[in-house]
């Protein structure tokens, strides 16, 4: 099976497309995917609802891309409690990503931001992306809430995933992920951000 390819076929469910809530997701084959998940309070509910209402008339795939770009831009402002700005919480989240690298998936790039996590990974055959993400989110939510002395929802239920279409798209995804702290003005160079693949590669 080639690393890259077009998953769009007539029967979307057979091709691996499904929906959990209002966003379509692709989990039909072991392909590289750019995945973002964010804290429950990182985007106000009324803002999300406004975007959903505004984009209802658009093509579903285009709607997903536009909404994801808007959310990524919004996340740079660090809205909400931003629990991941605490180094102990961010390190725990990073460790949870690395724990099953090479076991359940291959992790190519990642960054833990103050209120979200970006990853680029390929799941291994026999593992579903939804189950991988649920395990990561469940463990980190429990650990973070315990550390913070809080209860309640930690992560937003939905994740944003986008399959990688080409080598060029793959390279741009890595660049975007590793430069995210620089774009958000958290550091001057990607390798200066300790909770990222850029920093990890620098230390190796």
TASUL-V885946 format. One record per pair of residues at least 24 apart in sequence whose ideal C-beta (glycine too) atoms are under 8 Angstrom apart, sorted by the first residue. I is the first residue (numbers start at 0). J is the second residue. Records with the same first field share a line. If there is no record, write none. Layout:
# TASUL-V885946
I->J ; J
This chain:
# TASUL-V885946
0->28 ; 29
2->30 ; 31 ; 121
3->30 ; 31 ; 163 ; 164 ; 165 ; 166 ; 168 ; 169
4->28 ; 30
5->164
6->30 ; 162
19->129 ; 156 ; 157
20->156 ; 157
21->51 ; 157
22->63 ; 66 ; 157 ; 159
23->59 ; 60 ; 63
24->128 ; 129 ; 158 ; 160
25->160 ; 161 ; 162
26->122 ; 127 ; 128 ; 129 ; 160
29->121 ; 122 ; 123 ; 124
30->121 ; 162 ; 163
31->107 ; 119 ; 120 ; 121 ; 162 ; 163 ; 169 ; 172
32->119 ; 120 ; 121 ; 122 ; 128 ; 160 ; 161 ; 162 ; 163
33->117 ; 118 ; 119 ; 160 ; 161 ; 162 ; 163 ; 172 ; 176
34->117 ; 118 ; 119 ; 120 ; 128 ; 132 ; 158 ; 159 ; 160 ; 161
35->67 ; 70 ; 71 ; 115 ; 116 ; 117 ; 118 ; 158 ; 159 ; 160
36->115 ; 116 ; 132 ; 136 ; 154 ; 155 ; 158 ; 159
37->70 ; 74 ; 114 ; 115 ; 116 ; 154 ; 155
38->79 ; 80 ; 81 ; 82 ; 83 ; 114 ; 115 ; 153 ; 154 ; 155
39->79 ; 151 ; 152 ; 153 ; 154 ; 155
40->78 ; 79 ; 80 ; 114
41->74 ; 78 ; 79 ; 81 ; 114 ; 115 ; 155
42->70 ; 73 ; 74 ; 78 ; 79 ; 155
43->78
46->73
63->159 ; 161
64->161
67->159 ; 161
70->159
74->112 ; 114 ; 115
75->179 ; 182 ; 183
77->113 ; 114 ; 183
78->114
79->114
80->114
81->113 ; 114
82->113 ; 114 ; 143 ; 147 ; 153
83->111 ; 112 ; 113 ; 114 ; 115 ; 116
84->113 ; 114
86->193 ; 194
87->146
88->143 ; 146 ; 147
89->193 ; 194
90->193 ; 194
91->139 ; 142 ; 143 ; 146
92->116 ; 139 ; 143 ; 194
93->194
95->135 ; 138 ; 139 ; 142
96->135
99->131
103->131
104->131
106->196
107->169 ; 173 ; 196
108->172 ; 173 ; 176 ; 177 ; 196
109->176 ; 195 ; 196
110->176 ; 177 ; 179 ; 180 ; 192 ; 194 ; 195 ; 196 ; 197
111->194 ; 195
112->179 ; 180 ; 183 ; 185
113->185
117->175 ; 176 ; 179
118->176
119->163 ; 169 ; 172 ; 173 ; 176
128->160
132->158
